[in-house]
Amino acid sequence: MEIKSLQRELQNNAYPGRGIVIGRTSNRKYAVNAYFIMGRSVNSRNRIFVEEGEGIRTEAFDPSQLSDPSLIIYAPVRVLGRRTIVTNGDQTDTIYDGLAAGKSFEEALAAREFEPDAPNYTPRISGLMELAEGAFSYKMSILKSADGDPSCCCRYTFSYDKPLAGEGRFIHTYQQDGDPLPSFQGEPTRIAVGGEDIDSFAKGIWESLDAENKVSLFVRYIEIETGRYESRIINKNV
């Protein structure tokens, strides 16, 4: 599979929707994750990321304009020990509670399916990063309808053991803009992750997202040996 440029992938897609990036820097030192949200409606665009504990949550930028909090207000990132969960919905909590109860990533997600937002039936995308004793691995999941038919939930999990330096994977909700919006297809896109610092990495993503549709971005670099991390949040609404 060709290693693609994340910036070019974003620049060539006006509406990938919500997206998750996980990978490892070329110097092997950091596990990287990024999560962004986009919006076409006033309700979707009326959001910001804020820190909450070791993770983040979404909240309304202007509470007076919040028409429907379902599906847009949630905790995209939560941390359980040396495991970091990142998702595009409240399944973050489902995974967190499942892992805490001894379930696997897949077992926790078995209780969920795509979002009930007909006719799009937005996929639920999720990621789990695990760091232990200097090792790093991750999983990605997508739960989606069968080509727009809500009678069937298609469940896919992709596991990456000992991720290669300088590489990552990118999964997003929509293949492209449309009406209805077509769901992401195939395996998460293999993308290059360089040795750049967190600010350069975040800037590269933010500036590549469509200016009209982008809403918020979260990026975290985790030192694999120690678990120490630093994060960045960029909000369009400030």
ChimeraX commands (.cxc) that place a marker at each C-alpha (Angstrom):
marker #1 position 0.00,0.00,0.00 radius 0.5
marker #1 position 1.34,3.41,-0.99 radius 0.5
marker #1 position 2.39,5.76,1.80 radius 0.5
marker #1 position 0.45,8.96,1.22 radius 0.5
marker #1 position 0.80,12.54,2.38 radius 0.5
marker #1 position -1.75,13.35,5.08 radius 0.5
marker #1 position -1.77,17.00,4.07 radius 0.5
marker #1 position -2.45,16.12,0.44 radius 0.5
marker #1 position -5.23,13.72,1.43 radius 0.5
marker #1 position -6.91,16.51,3.37 radius 0.5
marker #1 position -6.36,19.14,0.73 radius 0.5
marker #1 position -8.02,16.93,-1.88 radius 0.5
marker #1 position -11.16,16.28,0.20 radius 0.5
marker #1 position -13.40,19.21,1.12 radius 0.5
marker #1 position -15.40,17.14,3.59 radius 0.5
marker #1 position -13.85,14.04,5.16 radius 0.5
marker #1 position -16.08,14.78,8.19 radius 0.5
marker #1 position -14.41,13.65,11.40 radius 0.5
marker #1 position -10.99,12.03,11.26 radius 0.5
marker #1 position -8.55,10.06,13.40 radius 0.5
marker #1 position -4.81,9.78,12.79 radius 0.5
marker #1 position -2.56,7.41,14.76 radius 0.5
marker #1 position 1.09,6.64,14.08 radius 0.5
marker #1 position 4.72,6.80,15.14 radius 0.5
marker #1 position 7.27,9.51,14.46 radius 0.5
marker #1 position 10.25,8.74,12.25 radius 0.5
marker #1 position 12.63,8.99,15.22 radius 0.5
marker #1 position 10.59,6.18,16.90 radius 0.5
marker #1 position 10.25,8.29,20.06 radius 0.5
marker #1 position 6.61,9.36,19.95 radius 0.5
marker #1 position 3.22,7.78,19.45 radius 0.5
marker #1 position 1.07,10.34,17.68 radius 0.5
marker #1 position -2.66,10.83,17.54 radius 0.5
marker #1 position -4.84,13.50,16.04 radius 0.5
marker #1 position -8.57,14.02,15.91 radius 0.5
marker #1 position -10.44,16.67,13.94 radius 0.5
marker #1 position -14.06,17.61,13.45 radius 0.5
marker #1 position -15.74,19.44,10.58 radius 0.5
marker #1 position -19.26,20.72,10.06 radius 0.5
marker #1 position -21.71,21.84,7.39 radius 0.5
marker #1 position -24.61,22.94,9.61 radius 0.5
marker #1 position -24.72,25.80,12.10 radius 0.5
marker #1 position -25.20,23.28,14.91 radius 0.5
marker #1 position -22.14,21.23,13.90 radius 0.5
marker #1 position -19.95,24.29,13.45 radius 0.5
marker #1 position -20.92,25.74,16.82 radius 0.5
marker #1 position -18.33,23.70,18.75 radius 0.5
marker #1 position -14.94,23.86,20.38 radius 0.5
marker #1 position -12.59,21.36,22.02 radius 0.5
marker #1 position -11.77,21.87,25.70 radius 0.5
marker #1 position -9.52,19.87,28.02 radius 0.5
marker #1 position -11.17,17.48,30.46 radius 0.5
marker #1 position -8.86,15.52,32.75 radius 0.5
marker #1 position -6.29,13.78,30.56 radius 0.5
marker #1 position -8.63,13.93,27.58 radius 0.5
marker #1 position -10.88,16.42,25.85 radius 0.5
marker #1 position -14.58,17.06,25.28 radius 0.5
marker #1 position -16.64,19.09,22.86 radius 0.5
marker #1 position -18.84,21.93,24.00 radius 0.5
marker #1 position -20.98,24.57,22.33 radius 0.5
marker #1 position -19.11,27.75,21.46 radius 0.5
marker #1 position -22.35,29.71,21.72 radius 0.5
marker #1 position -24.80,27.80,23.97 radius 0.5
marker #1 position -27.71,29.93,22.74 radius 0.5
marker #1 position -27.27,28.47,19.24 radius 0.5
marker #1 position -27.09,24.83,20.33 radius 0.5
marker #1 position -30.17,23.23,18.78 radius 0.5
marker #1 position -29.40,19.53,19.31 radius 0.5
marker #1 position -26.59,18.26,21.56 radius 0.5
marker #1 position -26.98,14.60,20.55 radius 0.5
marker #1 position -24.15,13.28,18.38 radius 0.5
marker #1 position -22.09,16.49,18.66 radius 0.5
marker #1 position -21.41,16.86,22.41 radius 0.5
marker #1 position -19.17,14.07,23.70 radius 0.5
marker #1 position -15.67,13.24,24.96 radius 0.5
marker #1 position -13.52,12.38,21.90 radius 0.5
marker #1 position -10.44,11.46,23.95 radius 0.5
marker #1 position -10.14,9.63,27.29 radius 0.5
marker #1 position -7.17,7.96,28.97 radius 0.5
marker #1 position -7.25,4.73,30.97 radius 0.5
marker #1 position -3.82,4.02,32.42 radius 0.5
marker #1 position -1.41,3.72,29.47 radius 0.5
marker #1 position -4.27,3.37,26.99 radius 0.5
marker #1 position -5.63,6.30,25.01 radius 0.5
marker #1 position -9.07,6.12,23.44 radius 0.5
marker #1 position -10.08,8.46,20.62 radius 0.5
marker #1 position -13.43,8.34,18.82 radius 0.5
marker #1 position -15.94,10.48,16.97 radius 0.5
marker #1 position -18.78,10.02,19.46 radius 0.5
marker #1 position -19.96,8.90,22.86 radius 0.5
marker #1 position -18.65,5.41,22.15 radius 0.5
marker #1 position -15.49,6.77,23.82 radius 0.5
marker #1 position -17.28,6.15,27.10 radius 0.5
marker #1 position -18.48,2.72,25.97 radius 0.5
marker #1 position -14.91,1.67,25.19 radius 0.5
marker #1 position -13.55,3.19,28.41 radius 0.5
marker #1 position -16.13,1.40,30.56 radius 0.5
marker #1 position -15.65,-1.86,28.65 radius 0.5
marker #1 position -11.86,-1.84,29.01 radius 0.5
marker #1 position -12.19,-0.98,32.71 radius 0.5
marker #1 position -14.47,-4.02,33.09 radius 0.5
marker #1 position -11.97,-6.31,31.39 radius 0.5
marker #1 position -13.51,-6.39,27.93 radius 0.5
marker #1 position -11.56,-6.06,24.71 radius 0.5
marker #1 position -11.83,-3.12,22.34 radius 0.5
marker #1 position -13.96,-5.20,19.98 radius 0.5
marker #1 position -16.18,-6.56,22.75 radius 0.5
marker #1 position -16.89,-3.06,24.03 radius 0.5
marker #1 position -17.85,-1.82,20.56 radius 0.5
marker #1 position -20.17,-4.79,19.99 radius 0.5
marker #1 position -22.81,-2.83,21.90 radius 0.5
marker #1 position -22.70,0.07,19.41 radius 0.5
marker #1 position -23.35,0.72,15.73 radius 0.5
marker #1 position -23.35,3.65,13.28 radius 0.5
marker #1 position -25.05,6.92,14.21 radius 0.5
marker #1 position -28.86,7.18,13.76 radius 0.5
marker #1 position -28.65,10.25,11.52 radius 0.5
marker #1 position -30.53,9.11,8.40 radius 0.5
marker #1 position -29.87,9.29,5.52 radius 0.5
marker #1 position -26.11,9.59,6.24 radius 0.5
marker #1 position -25.86,6.94,8.97 radius 0.5
marker #1 position -22.50,8.42,9.92 radius 0.5
marker #1 position -19.94,5.71,10.76 radius 0.5
marker #1 position -18.57,5.49,14.27 radius 0.5
marker #1 position -14.78,5.55,14.02 radius 0.5
marker #1 position -12.62,4.67,17.01 radius 0.5
marker #1 position -8.97,4.22,17.92 radius 0.5
marker #1 position -7.14,2.63,20.84 radius 0.5
marker #1 position -3.45,3.27,21.56 radius 0.5
marker #1 position -1.65,1.00,24.03 radius 0.5
marker #1 position 1.77,1.72,25.53 radius 0.5
marker #1 position 3.47,-0.72,27.86 radius 0.5
marker #1 position 7.12,-1.32,28.80 radius 0.5
marker #1 position 8.42,0.74,25.90 radius 0.5
marker #1 position 6.16,-0.96,23.37 radius 0.5
marker #1 position 3.40,0.67,21.32 radius 0.5
marker #1 position 0.48,-0.78,19.37 radius 0.5
marker #1 position -2.88,0.47,18.22 radius 0.5
marker #1 position -6.23,-0.49,16.76 radius 0.5
marker #1 position -8.78,1.32,14.63 radius 0.5
marker #1 position -12.44,0.49,14.15 radius 0.5
marker #1 position -15.27,1.59,11.90 radius 0.5
marker #1 position -18.93,0.68,12.38 radius 0.5
marker #1 position -21.01,1.60,9.34 radius 0.5
marker #1 position -24.20,0.81,7.48 radius 0.5
marker #1 position -24.18,-1.52,4.49 radius 0.5
marker #1 position -23.85,1.11,1.77 radius 0.5
marker #1 position -26.58,3.21,3.36 radius 0.5
marker #1 position -28.85,0.32,4.37 radius 0.5
marker #1 position -29.35,0.60,8.15 radius 0.5
marker #1 position -30.65,-2.96,8.48 radius 0.5
marker #1 position -27.02,-4.18,8.57 radius 0.5
marker #1 position -24.10,-2.87,10.64 radius 0.5
marker #1 position -20.71,-3.66,9.11 radius 0.5
marker #1 position -17.95,-3.93,11.72 radius 0.5
marker #1 position -14.26,-3.64,10.86 radius 0.5
marker #1 position -11.26,-3.60,13.20 radius 0.5
marker #1 position -7.69,-2.98,12.04 radius 0.5
marker #1 position -4.79,-3.87,14.36 radius 0.5
marker #1 position -1.25,-2.49,14.06 radius 0.5
marker #1 position 1.30,-4.32,16.18 radius 0.5
marker #1 position 4.71,-2.65,16.59 radius 0.5
marker #1 position 3.94,0.26,14.22 radius 0.5
marker #1 position 6.74,1.21,11.85 radius 0.5
marker #1 position 8.60,4.45,12.43 radius 0.5
marker #1 position 7.51,7.31,10.20 radius 0.5
marker #1 position 4.13,5.79,9.39 radius 0.5
marker #1 position 0.56,6.09,10.55 radius 0.5
marker #1 position -3.03,5.40,9.57 radius 0.5
marker #1 position -5.84,7.81,8.81 radius 0.5
marker #1 position -9.54,6.97,9.01 radius 0.5
marker #1 position -12.43,9.38,8.55 radius 0.5
marker #1 position -16.21,9.24,8.47 radius 0.5
marker #1 position -16.96,10.27,4.90 radius 0.5
marker #1 position -15.30,9.27,1.66 radius 0.5
marker #1 position -16.06,12.71,0.29 radius 0.5
marker #1 position -18.75,15.40,0.30 radius 0.5
marker #1 position -22.19,14.42,-0.95 radius 0.5
marker #1 position -25.88,14.17,-0.18 radius 0.5
marker #1 position -26.23,11.75,1.45 radius 0.5
marker #1 position -22.65,11.60,2.62 radius 0.5
marker #1 position -20.87,8.40,1.46 radius 0.5
marker #1 position -19.17,6.42,4.24 radius 0.5
marker #1 position -15.42,5.82,4.35 radius 0.5
marker #1 position -14.34,2.79,2.35 radius 0.5
marker #1 position -11.51,0.29,2.81 radius 0.5
marker #1 position -8.56,0.02,5.16 radius 0.5
marker #1 position -7.37,3.16,6.98 radius 0.5
marker #1 position -5.11,5.17,4.69 radius 0.5
marker #1 position -1.39,4.62,5.18 radius 0.5
marker #1 position 0.21,8.03,5.70 radius 0.5
marker #1 position 3.68,9.39,6.40 radius 0.5
marker #1 position 4.47,10.68,9.88 radius 0.5
marker #1 position 7.72,12.62,9.90 radius 0.5
marker #1 position 10.00,13.69,12.69 radius 0.5
marker #1 position 8.50,17.14,12.92 radius 0.5
marker #1 position 7.57,18.62,16.28 radius 0.5
marker #1 position 3.98,18.65,17.52 radius 0.5
marker #1 position 3.36,22.24,16.49 radius 0.5
marker #1 position 4.49,21.66,12.92 radius 0.5
marker #1 position 2.41,18.49,12.70 radius 0.5
marker #1 position -0.70,20.24,14.04 radius 0.5
marker #1 position -0.20,23.23,11.76 radius 0.5
marker #1 position 0.16,20.97,8.73 radius 0.5
marker #1 position -3.17,19.28,9.46 radius 0.5
marker #1 position -5.07,22.45,10.36 radius 0.5
marker #1 position -3.95,24.39,7.31 radius 0.5
marker #1 position -4.83,21.46,5.04 radius 0.5
marker #1 position -8.43,21.15,6.24 radius 0.5
marker #1 position -11.08,22.97,4.22 radius 0.5
marker #1 position -11.26,26.52,5.59 radius 0.5
marker #1 position -15.05,26.72,5.50 radius 0.5
marker #1 position -15.82,23.33,7.00 radius 0.5
marker #1 position -13.10,22.80,9.64 radius 0.5
marker #1 position -14.11,23.27,13.28 radius 0.5
marker #1 position -11.53,21.90,15.76 radius 0.5
marker #1 position -8.32,19.86,15.95 radius 0.5
marker #1 position -6.62,17.93,18.76 radius 0.5
marker #1 position -3.08,16.55,18.52 radius 0.5
marker #1 position -1.10,14.59,21.12 radius 0.5
marker #1 position 2.49,13.31,21.13 radius 0.5
marker #1 position 3.14,10.57,23.69 radius 0.5
marker #1 position 6.70,9.59,24.59 radius 0.5
marker #1 position 6.65,5.82,24.20 radius 0.5
marker #1 position 9.29,5.04,26.84 radius 0.5
marker #1 position 7.83,7.20,29.61 radius 0.5
marker #1 position 4.20,7.85,28.75 radius 0.5
marker #1 position 4.69,11.60,29.12 radius 0.5
marker #1 position 2.71,13.60,26.60 radius 0.5
marker #1 position 2.00,17.05,25.26 radius 0.5
marker #1 position -1.12,18.16,23.45 radius 0.5
marker #1 position -2.40,20.93,21.24 radius 0.5
marker #1 position -5.94,22.13,20.62 radius 0.5
marker #1 position -6.87,24.44,17.74 radius 0.5
marker #1 position -10.42,25.82,17.52 radius 0.5
marker #1 position -11.83,27.85,14.65 radius 0.5
marker #1 position -14.21,29.50,17.09 radius 0.5
marker #1 position -12.12,31.57,19.50 radius 0.5
marker link #1:1,2 radius 0.2
marker link #1:2,3 radius 0.2
marker link #1:3,4 radius 0.2
marker link #1:4,5 radius 0.2
marker link #1:5,6 radius 0.2
marker link #1:6,7 radius 0.2
marker link #1:7,8 radius 0.2
marker link #1:8,9 radius 0.2
marker link #1:9,10 radius 0.2
marker link #1:10,11 radius 0.2
marker link #1:11,12 radius 0.2
marker link #1:12,13 radius 0.2
marker link #1:13,14 radius 0.2
marker link #1:14,15 radius 0.2
marker link #1:15,16 radius 0.2
marker link #1:16,17 radius 0.2
marker link #1:17,18 radius 0.2
marker link #1:18,19 radius 0.2
marker link #1:19,20 radius 0.2
marker link #1:20,21 radius 0.2
marker link #1:21,22 radius 0.2
marker link #1:22,23 radius 0.2
marker link #1:23,24 radius 0.2
marker link #1:24,25 radius 0.2
marker link #1:25,26 radius 0.2
marker link #1:26,27 radius 0.2
marker link #1:27,28 radius 0.2
marker link #1:28,29 radius 0.2
marker link #1:29,30 radius 0.2
marker link #1:30,31 radius 0.2
marker link #1:31,32 radius 0.2
marker link #1:32,33 radius 0.2
marker link #1:33,34 radius 0.2
marker link #1:34,35 radius 0.2
marker link #1:35,36 radius 0.2
marker link #1:36,37 radius 0.2
marker link #1:37,38 radius 0.2
marker link #1:38,39 radius 0.2
marker link #1:39,40 radius 0.2
marker link #1:40,41 radius 0.2
marker link #1:41,42 radius 0.2
marker link #1:42,43 radius 0.2
marker link #1:43,44 radius 0.2
marker link #1:44,45 radius 0.2
marker link #1:45,46 radius 0.2
marker link #1:46,47 radius 0.2
marker link #1:47,48 radius 0.2
marker link #1:48,49 radius 0.2
marker link #1:49,50 radius 0.2
marker link #1:50,51 radius 0.2
marker link #1:51,52 radius 0.2
marker link #1:52,53 radius 0.2
marker link #1:53,54 radius 0.2
marker link #1:54,55 radius 0.2
marker link #1:55,56 radius 0.2
marker link #1:56,57 radius 0.2
marker link #1:57,58 radius 0.2
marker link #1:58,59 radius 0.2
marker link #1:59,60 radius 0.2
marker link #1:60,61 radius 0.2
marker link #1:61,62 radius 0.2
marker link #1:62,63 radius 0.2
marker link #1:63,64 radius 0.2
marker link #1:64,65 radius 0.2
marker link #1:65,66 radius 0.2
marker link #1:66,67 radius 0.2
marker link #1:67,68 radius 0.2
marker link #1:68,69 radius 0.2
marker link #1:69,70 radius 0.2
marker link #1:70,71 radius 0.2
marker link #1:71,72 radius 0.2
marker link #1:72,73 radius 0.2
marker link #1:73,74 radius 0.2
marker link #1:74,75 radius 0.2
marker link #1:75,76 radius 0.2
marker link #1:76,77 radius 0.2
marker link #1:77,78 radius 0.2
marker link #1:78,79 radius 0.2
marker link #1:79,80 radius 0.2
marker link #1:80,81 radius 0.2
marker link #1:81,82 radius 0.2
marker link #1:82,83 radius 0.2
marker link #1:83,84 radius 0.2
marker link #1:84,85 radius 0.2
marker link #1:85,86 radius 0.2
marker link #1:86,87 radius 0.2
marker link #1:87,88 radius 0.2
marker link #1:88,89 radius 0.2
marker link #1:89,90 radius 0.2
marker link #1:90,91 radius 0.2
marker link #1:91,92 radius 0.2
marker link #1:92,93 radius 0.2
marker link #1:93,94 radius 0.2
marker link #1:94,95 radius 0.2
marker link #1:95,96 radius 0.2
marker link #1:96,97 radius 0.2
marker link #1:97,98 radius 0.2
marker link #1:98,99 radius 0.2
marker link #1:99,100 radius 0.2
marker link #1:100,101 radius 0.2
marker link #1:101,102 radius 0.2
marker link #1:102,103 radius 0.2
marker link #1:103,104 radius 0.2
marker link #1:104,105 radius 0.2
marker link #1:105,106 radius 0.2
marker link #1:106,107 radius 0.2
marker link #1:107,108 radius 0.2
marker link #1:108,109 radius 0.2
marker link #1:109,110 radius 0.2
marker link #1:110,111 radius 0.2
marker link #1:111,112 radius 0.2
marker link #1:112,113 radius 0.2
marker link #1:113,114 radius 0.2
marker link #1:114,115 radius 0.2
marker link #1:115,116 radius 0.2
marker link #1:116,117 radius 0.2
marker link #1:117,118 radius 0.2
marker link #1:118,119 radius 0.2
marker link #1:119,120 radius 0.2
marker link #1:120,121 radius 0.2
marker link #1:121,122 radius 0.2
marker link #1:122,123 radius 0.2
marker link #1:123,124 radius 0.2
marker link #1:124,125 radius 0.2
marker link #1:125,126 radius 0.2
marker link #1:126,127 radius 0.2
marker link #1:127,128 radius 0.2
marker link #1:128,129 radius 0.2
marker link #1:129,130 radius 0.2
marker link #1:130,131 radius 0.2
marker link #1:131,132 radius 0.2
marker link #1:132,133 radius 0.2
marker link #1:133,134 radius 0.2
marker link #1:134,135 radius 0.2
marker link #1:135,136 radius 0.2
marker link #1:136,137 radius 0.2
marker link #1:137,138 radius 0.2
marker link #1:138,139 radius 0.2
marker link #1:139,140 radius 0.2
marker link #1:140,141 radius 0.2
marker link #1:141,142 radius 0.2
marker link #1:142,143 radius 0.2
marker link #1:143,144 radius 0.2
marker link #1:144,145 radius 0.2
marker link #1:145,146 radius 0.2
marker link #1:146,147 radius 0.2
marker link #1:147,148 radius 0.2
marker link #1:148,149 radius 0.2
marker link #1:149,150 radius 0.2
marker link #1:150,151 radius 0.2
marker link #1:151,152 radius 0.2
marker link #1:152,153 radius 0.2
marker link #1:153,154 radius 0.2
marker link #1:154,155 radius 0.2
marker link #1:155,156 radius 0.2
marker link #1:156,157 radius 0.2
marker link #1:157,158 radius 0.2
marker link #1:158,159 radius 0.2
marker link #1:159,160 radius 0.2
marker link #1:160,161 radius 0.2
marker link #1:161,162 radius 0.2
marker link #1:162,163 radius 0.2
marker link #1:163,164 radius 0.2
marker link #1:164,165 radius 0.2
marker link #1:165,166 radius 0.2
marker link #1:166,167 radius 0.2
marker link #1:167,168 radius 0.2
marker link #1:168,169 radius 0.2
marker link #1:169,170 radius 0.2
marker link #1:170,171 radius 0.2
marker link #1:171,172 radius 0.2
marker link #1:172,173 radius 0.2
marker link #1:173,174 radius 0.2
marker link #1:174,175 radius 0.2
marker link #1:175,176 radius 0.2
marker link #1:176,177 radius 0.2
marker link #1:177,178 radius 0.2
marker link #1:178,179 radius 0.2
marker link #1:179,180 radius 0.2
marker link #1:180,181 radius 0.2
marker link #1:181,182 radius 0.2
marker link #1:182,183 radius 0.2
marker link #1:183,184 radius 0.2
marker link #1:184,185 radius 0.2
marker link #1:185,186 radius 0.2
marker link #1:186,187 radius 0.2
marker link #1:187,188 radius 0.2
marker link #1:188,189 radius 0.2
marker link #1:189,190 radius 0.2
marker link #1:190,191 radius 0.2
marker link #1:191,192 radius 0.2
marker link #1:192,193 radius 0.2
marker link #1:193,194 radius 0.2
marker link #1:194,195 radius 0.2
marker link #1:195,196 radius 0.2
marker link #1:196,197 radius 0.2
marker link #1:197,198 radius 0.2
marker link #1:198,199 radius 0.2
marker link #1:199,200 radius 0.2
marker link #1:200,201 radius 0.2
marker link #1:201,202 radius 0.2
marker link #1:202,203 radius 0.2
marker link #1:203,204 radius 0.2
marker link #1:204,205 radius 0.2
marker link #1:205,206 radius 0.2
marker link #1:206,207 radius 0.2
marker link #1:207,208 radius 0.2
marker link #1:208,209 radius 0.2
marker link #1:209,210 radius 0.2
marker link #1:210,211 radius 0.2
marker link #1:211,212 radius 0.2
marker link #1:212,213 radius 0.2
marker link #1:213,214 radius 0.2
marker link #1:214,215 radius 0.2
marker link #1:215,216 radius 0.2
marker link #1:216,217 radius 0.2
marker link #1:217,218 radius 0.2
marker link #1:218,219 radius 0.2
marker link #1:219,220 radius 0.2
marker link #1:220,221 radius 0.2
marker link #1:221,222 radius 0.2
marker link #1:222,223 radius 0.2
marker link #1:223,224 radius 0.2
marker link #1:224,225 radius 0.2
marker link #1:225,226 radius 0.2
marker link #1:226,227 radius 0.2
marker link #1:227,228 radius 0.2
marker link #1:228,229 radius 0.2
marker link #1:229,230 radius 0.2
marker link #1:230,231 radius 0.2
marker link #1:231,232 radius 0.2
marker link #1:232,233 radius 0.2
marker link #1:233,234 radius 0.2
marker link #1:234,235 radius 0.2
marker link #1:235,236 radius 0.2
marker link #1:236,237 radius 0.2
marker link #1:237,238 radius 0.2
view
